[in-house]
C-alpha cells in the first residue's frame, strides 16, 4: 500500500506561499506558508500534519493492542504534540509527545499499560519518526 500527497511552493521562504493536496480530497490546495509554520498565522503546516498522523495512527494501533489483550475501549482520545527545534545542523522535528486518555470500564491497568507501550512502539508513524517519542497514557474506568 502506498499513499501520497503533494506540495506546491511559489516564492522565497519568508514571502512565499504553498499548497498541500492529497488524492482523497482531505487536503485540497490547502494553503501553508512561513507564517503558518513559524508564526501564529492560522493555517496548517507539516508539523501539524505529522502530529495528526501520529495521533491517528497511535489510536488505531492502541485499539488493536487492546483487542489483543481482550479489551475494547469506549473511547481513545490522543493528542500528539510535535516539537520543531533549531539545532546546529538546522531545523529538526525532535520529539512527539502522545497525550492519551482511554475509557475502558473495569480494565486491567497492567494490561492497558502494556498495550499502550506496544502501540507507541509499534505504530507505523512512531517507527517513521527519527525522534524521541514520549507518551502519557491515562486509563479512565
C-alpha positions as CSV (number, residue, x, y, z in Angstrom):
1,X,0.0,0.0,0.0
2,X,1.2,3.5,-0.8
3,X,-0.3,6.9,-0.1
4,X,0.8,10.2,-1.4
5,X,0.3,13.9,-1.1
6,X,1.8,16.8,-3.0
7,X,3.1,20.2,-2.2
8,X,3.4,23.3,-4.4
9,X,5.5,26.3,-3.4
10,X,6.0,29.7,-5.0
11,X,8.4,32.4,-4.0
12,X,11.0,32.7,-1.3
13,X,11.0,31.1,2.1
14,X,9.5,34.0,4.1
15,X,7.4,35.7,1.4
16,X,6.4,32.6,-0.5
17,X,3.2,30.5,-0.3
18,X,2.4,26.9,-0.8
19,X,-0.5,24.5,-1.0
20,X,-0.9,20.9,0.0
21,X,-3.1,18.4,-1.8
22,X,-4.0,14.8,-1.3
23,X,-5.9,12.5,-3.7
24,X,-8.6,11.8,-1.0
25,X,-9.6,15.5,-1.2
26,X,-9.0,16.0,2.6
27,X,-6.2,18.4,1.6
28,X,-7.3,20.3,-1.5
29,X,-4.9,23.1,-2.3
30,X,-4.7,23.7,1.5
31,X,-2.5,26.8,2.0
32,X,0.6,26.9,4.1
33,X,3.4,29.4,4.5
34,X,6.3,30.6,6.7
35,X,3.8,32.4,8.8
36,X,1.6,29.3,9.4
37,X,4.7,27.3,10.2
38,X,6.9,29.6,12.3
39,X,4.5,32.3,13.4
40,X,0.9,32.3,14.7
41,X,-1.0,32.8,11.5
42,X,-3.9,30.4,11.1
43,X,-3.3,27.6,8.7
44,X,-1.6,24.2,8.5
45,X,2.0,23.2,8.4
46,X,4.0,20.0,8.0
47,X,4.4,19.5,11.8
48,X,0.7,19.8,12.4
49,X,0.1,17.2,9.8
50,X,2.7,14.9,11.3
51,X,1.0,15.3,14.7
52,X,-2.4,14.4,13.2
53,X,-0.9,11.4,11.5
54,X,0.8,10.2,14.7
55,X,-2.3,10.7,16.9
56,X,-4.5,8.9,14.4
57,X,-2.0,6.1,13.8
58,X,-1.4,5.6,17.5
59,X,-5.1,5.5,18.4
60,X,-5.7,2.7,15.8
61,X,-2.6,0.8,17.0
62,X,-3.8,1.1,20.6
63,X,-7.3,-0.2,19.7
64,X,-5.6,-3.3,18.1
65,X,-3.3,-3.9,21.1
66,X,-6.3,-3.6,23.5
67,X,-8.2,-6.1,21.3
68,X,-5.2,-8.5,21.6
69,X,-5.4,-8.1,25.4
70,X,-9.2,-8.8,25.4
71,X,-10.3,-5.2,25.9
72,X,-12.3,-2.8,23.9
73,X,-12.2,0.9,24.6
74,X,-15.3,3.0,24.8
75,X,-13.1,5.9,23.7
76,X,-9.5,6.7,22.9
77,X,-8.5,10.4,22.7
78,X,-5.0,11.1,21.6
79,X,-3.2,14.4,21.1
80,X,0.3,14.4,19.6
81,X,2.5,17.4,20.2
82,X,5.3,17.6,17.7
83,X,8.3,19.8,18.6
84,X,10.3,21.5,15.9
85,X,13.6,22.9,17.1
86,X,16.5,24.8,15.5
87,X,19.7,22.8,16.1
88,X,23.2,23.5,15.0
89,X,22.5,21.4,11.9
90,X,19.3,23.2,11.1
91,X,15.6,22.7,12.0
92,X,14.5,19.2,13.0
93,X,11.5,17.5,14.5
94,X,13.0,16.4,17.8
95,X,10.1,14.8,19.6
96,X,6.4,13.8,19.5
97,X,4.6,13.5,22.8
98,X,1.4,11.5,22.9
99,X,-1.2,12.6,25.4
100,X,-3.7,9.7,25.6
101,X,-7.0,9.3,27.5
102,X,-8.7,5.9,27.2
103,X,-12.0,4.9,28.7
104,X,-12.4,1.2,29.5
105,X,-14.7,0.4,32.4
106,X,-13.2,-2.4,34.6
107,X,-10.0,-2.6,32.7
108,X,-6.8,-4.3,33.9
109,X,-4.3,-1.4,34.4
110,X,-1.2,-3.6,33.8
111,X,-2.7,-4.9,30.5
112,X,-3.6,-1.4,29.5
113,X,-0.2,-0.1,30.1
114,X,1.4,-2.9,28.2
115,X,-1.0,-2.4,25.3
116,X,-0.2,1.4,25.3
117,X,3.6,0.7,25.3
118,X,3.2,-1.8,22.4
119,X,1.1,0.7,20.4
120,X,3.6,3.5,21.0
121,X,6.5,1.3,19.8
122,X,4.6,-0.5,17.0
123,X,2.6,2.4,15.4
124,X,3.9,2.8,11.9
125,X,4.2,6.6,12.3
126,X,6.2,6.1,15.5
127,X,8.5,3.9,13.5
128,X,8.8,6.5,10.8
129,X,9.8,9.4,13.1
130,X,13.5,9.6,13.8
131,X,12.7,11.5,17.0
132,X,12.2,10.9,20.7
133,X,8.6,9.7,21.2
134,X,7.1,10.1,24.6
135,X,3.6,9.4,26.0
136,X,1.3,10.0,28.9
137,X,-1.4,7.4,28.8
138,X,-4.3,7.6,31.2
139,X,-6.9,5.0,31.8
140,X,-10.4,6.1,32.9
141,X,-12.7,3.4,34.4
